[in-house]
Amino acid sequence: MTLHADENAIALLELGAIFFALGFLGRVAGRIGMSPIPLYLIGGVAFGHGGVVPLGQTFEFSHIASEIGVVLLLLLLGLEYTASELVTGLRRSWMAGVVDIVLNATPGAAVALLLGWGPTGALALAGVTYISSSGIAAKVLSDLGRLGNRETPVVLSVLVFEDLAMAIYLPILTAILAGVGLWGGVQALVVAVVVITVVLIAALRYGHWVSTVLYSPDREVFLLKVLGAALLVAGVASALQVSAAVGAFMLGIAISGSAAHSAAKLLEPLRDLFAAMFFVVFGLNTDPKSIPPVLGWAIALAAVTTLTKVLTGWWAARQAGVRRMGRARAGAALVARGEFSIVIAGLAVAAGAVEGQLAALATTYVLIMAVVGPIAARVVEPSVRVVQKMVPALR
């Protein structure tokens, strides 16, 4: 009994230390105007295996909390869009989306092959370098007052295409990581496409019914119903090999109108808490000693994929008739990587089908890109103006 009490006390102390540290790191990030994701990852590395203060009693809770964090991240991302907006965005941005895949997935795949991680590692790292952070991009656009800019719909369209691409990519990656082979990957793709199509059609025609069933004027009841539905759908999606994260995203799309707005406001604090735990847990699984060997590759990937994302945004904005300054802003807004990149690397490492160094490389890469992205978005305008003054022909 005493031993059990001691274990509980240690677990509470460890959780308290984690939450307090996360709050402090979040405050520091807010003060310096950057995303807290890099600091959460660093905190996880510090508390993890080989870190300054290794943790022991909170592993199971932290793991479940991180899974809930992924579900809530994708659920709230889905709440930002309606099914019609997704379909419209897909029609408008499919060409830019293809350019995005080619330019930004290729560097990751190439590095994985160079490091000898094989086709599975190449598929995983390609996803890590491909997907922009919708959360960081949305926050940066809001913080800089650019939501009404002409290039912003282009940025959002590219992000929507990436989200849909993830809905197809994640089930395929999950199936391959599980060792089911090419046929299993094809089956996962078919199931994913069918599920996405059914959900989009249902959301377009019957989304108001989903909202009606879930909505309640009582905040407690509404919270329990939405959170319960999200976890149920995520569990079913996971059982179908479609990915729990994608299931939550599709549920978010199905919820519309005032119910979506209310759900977003209600779930934001929970999302922030559990998402922070997700990034911490990823850091916990990364040994600091594994970072130096991949630091050079992470920096090289960061340099190359910063340029390729800027080119993606520039090209997409140009196709929409946006002027040069807007094209540059669009490219810079897409630079940051974050939650999805960590989700992909986490799936790969948890499955044990790829090199453990992939986690270290992904963590280091996301750390760099989560810092570079917001900075690039802030400095792009003054930088372009300086260049235009030096080279009048570029005005």
N, C-alpha and C positions, 0 to 999 in steps of 0.2 A: 504494500500500500504506500509506504514511504517512498519506495523507488519510483512508483507510478506518479506520485505527487511531485517528486523531483524532476521527472521528465516533463511533466506539464509546465512546471515553473520555468524550466530551461526553454521550452518551446515558446512560452509567452514572452520571455525575455528576448529571444531571438526575433520573434515577429515584431515586437515593439521596437527593437533596434532597427529592423528593416524599414518599417513604416516611417519612423522618425527620420531616418537617413534619407528616405525617398522624398519626404516633405521638404527637408533641407535642400536636397539637390534640385528639386523642382523650383524652389524659391530662387536659388542661385541662377538656374537657367532663365527664369523670367526676368531677373535683374539684368542679365547680359543680352537678352533678346534672342535666345536660341532655343531650339527644341530640347526638352529634357531627356529624350531618348538616349543620346550618347552618355549622359551622366548616369542614367539608370543601368545601362550596360556596364559602365565602368564600376558602378556599385556592385553589380552582380559578380563581376570578375574579382573584386576585392573580397567579397564574402564567400567565394566558391572554393573549389579544390585548388590548393596551391596558393590561395589568396592570403591576405593579411589576417583575416578573422574567419576561418572556415566555420560553416554552420552544420548542424547535424540533426536536430530534432524536428525541423520544420519542412523536411524534404517533401513528404507526401502532400501536406496542405499546399505548399508552394507549387507543386506540380499541377494539382487540380485547379488552383487559383489561376495559373498561367493558361490552362485550357479554357477556362471561363473568360479570361482576358481576350483570347483570340476570338471567341464567339461574340463577345460584346463589341470588339473593334469592328468586326465585319457587319454585325447587325446595325450599328449606328451609321456605318458607311452606306448600307443599303437604304436606311431611312432618309438619306439625303436625296435619293432619286425616286422617281416614279417609273413604272414599267414603260410608259410612253416616252419619257425622257431618255431612257436607256436605248430604246429602239431608234429614236430620232438621232441620238448621239452616235449610235453605231453606223447608221446610214451616212452621216456626214463625215465621220472620222475614220472609216475603215482603211482608206489608203494611207493616211498618216499613221494609223495603227500598224500597218504592215511595215512601213519604213521604220517605225519605232522598234519593232521586233528584230528586224534585220540588223539595225545599227547597234542596238544595246544588248541583245542576247548573245550575239557572236563573240564579243570579247570575253565574256564569262566562260562560254563553252571552250574557247581556244585555250584559255589559261588552265582550265581543268584538265584538258587533254595533254597540255605541255607538262603538267605536274603528275601525269600518269594515273589520274583518277577514273579513267574509263568513260564510256558513254553515259552511265548513270550519274557520275559526278559532273559530267559536262551538262547534262540536262538540268541538274539542280543548280549549278552555279550560273547557268544561262538565265534561269529565272531570277536569281538573286540580283544580277546586274541589270536585268530588263525592267523590272517593275519600279515605278516611282512611288514615293510615299504620298498617298492621297491626303493623309492627315496633316503632314508637314506642309504640303503644297496649299491646302485649304487655309491653314493657319497663317501662312506667310502672305497669301493674297488678301486675307482679311486684315492682318496687322498693317500692311502697307497701303490699304485703301484702294486696292485694284480690282475689287469684285465687279465694278461697273465698267472696267476697261474693255476695249473692243477685242483684245486678244484673249480675255479670260474665258469666253465660251469655247475657244479653240483648246485651251489648256484643259478645261473640264471634259471636253469631248475625248481628248487623248486619254485622260485618266479613266473615263468610263469604258473606253475600249480595252484598256489594260485590265480593269476589273473583270470584264467579260472574258478576256483571254485567260485570266487566272481561274475563272470558273471551269474552263476546259482543261487548263494546264495542270491544276492541282490534282484532280482525279487520276490523270494519266501518270503523274509523278508518283502519287501514292501507290498505284497499282504496280508500277515498275519497281519501286522501293520494296514492295512486299514480295518481289521475286516471282510474279505471275507471268512474266515474259511479254512478248510482243502481242500475243493474242489477248492476254489479260488487259494490256494497255488499250487495245482496240475496243474491247468490251467496256472498259471504263469510260472511254471517249463517247461511245454510243449512249451509255447510260447518262453521262453528264449532259450531252446535247439534248436527249429526250427530257430529262428532268428540267433543264433550264428552259426549254421550249414550253413545256407544260406549265411551269411556274409563271413564265412571262405572259402566256395566254390567260392563265387564271387571274394573274394580277391585273391585266388589262380589263378583263370582263367582270371579275368578281372580287377585286381588291377591296371594295367598300364593305363586302361581307366579312372579310378577314378583320378589317378595322373595327367593324361593329361588334364582332364576337369578342375581340380582345379589349376594347375600350371600356373603361369604367370611370365615373367621376370621382370615385374613391381612390386616392393615390396609392394606398397600400395594396388594394385589390388589383389595380391596373399594373403595378410593378410586378406583383406575383404572377399575373397572367402572362405578361409579355416575356418576363424572364423565363418562366416555365415553358412557354411555347418555343422560345429560342433554343433552350437546352434540348427539348424534345426533338425539334426539327434537326438540330445539329447532330443529335444521336442517331436519328434515322438516316440522315445523309451520310454519316460516317459508316454506318452499317452497309449502305449501298455503294461504298467506295467513292462517294462524290465529294468528300471532305466536309468536316463539320463547319469549317469557316465559310465555305461556299453556301451551305445550307442556311446558315444564319444570315448571310448577305441576301439571299433570295427571299427570306422571310421579311427582311427589312424593306425590300422593294414592294412586297405585297401589301404592306401597311401604308396607308396613304392619308392625305388630308390632315385634319386637326389631330387625329390619333397619332400620326407619325411625328408631328411637332411635339405633342405632349410626351410621347414615349422617349424622344431624343432628350428633352429637358430632364426627364425623370431618371434616365439611365446614364447620363453623362458622368455623374460622380462615381457610379459603380464601374463604368468603363475605365475611367482614369485610374481607379484603384487597382483593378484586376489587370489592366494592360500594363501598368507599371510592374506588377508582379511577373507578368510574362517576360518582359525585357530583363528583369533581374534574374529570373530562372535561366534564361538563355545564357546570361553572363556567368551564372553559377556553374554551368556545365563547361565553361571555357577555362582551361588552365592558362594563367598568364604566361607561363613558360613556353606555350605553343604559339604565342603571338609574334615574337621576334623573327622566327624563321619565315613567316608569311608576310611580314610588314612591307617588304619591297614589292611583292606581288599586289598587295592591297593598294599601295600608293599608285602603282602603275595602272591598275584597273580603275582607280578613282580618277586619275588624270584622263584616261582614254574615254571613260563613260560620262564624265562631265562634258567633254567636247561632243560626244555623240548625242547626248540628251539636248544640248543647246541646238545642235543641228536639226534634231527632230522637231523641236518647238519652232525654230526659225522656218523650216520647210512647211510645217502645218499652217503657221500663221500667214506665210506668204501665199499659200493656196487660197486662204480666206480673204486675201486682199489687204492684209494689215501692213502698215508701214514698218520701216526698219527698226525703230525703237521698240515698237510693240512686238516684233518678231524676237528681238533680243530678250525682252521681258518674258515672253512665252517660253523660250528655251531655258532661261534661268529658273523659272518656276517649277520645271520638271526635274531638276537636277537631284534633289534629295531622295535618298532611299531610306526605308525605315521598316515599318511593321511587317509588310508582306515579305520582304527579303529575309527577315529573321524567321518568319513562319516557315518559309521554304527550307532554309538551312536547318531549322529545328526538326522538321519532318525527316529530312535526309539523315541527320545524325541520329535521331531517335530510332530510325529503322535499322541502323547499323550496317547499311549497305554501301556507305561511302567512307572515305578517309576521315578520321577525327579532325584532321587539320582544316577540313572545310568549315567547321564551326568557328575556328579561330580566324580564318580568312574572312568569312562572312561578317563576324563581329567587328573585326578591324575595319573592313570596308564600309560597313554601315556607320560606324563611329565617324569615319572621315566624311562620308557623304552627307550624314545628318547635320554635320557642322558646316560643310562647304555649301550645301543647298541654300539655307536661309541667308548666308553671307552673300552668295552669288546673286540672289534675288534683290538684295539691298543695294549692292554696288554696281549692278548692271547699267542703270541709267547714267550715273556720273561717269562710268568707264566709257560708255558709248559716246557720250558728249565730248569727252576728251579726245577720243579717236576721230570724231567728226570734225573737231576743230583743227586737228593735225592733218586730216585728209578731207578737204572740203567736198571731194567727189562722192563721199559716202553719206552726205547729208540727205 
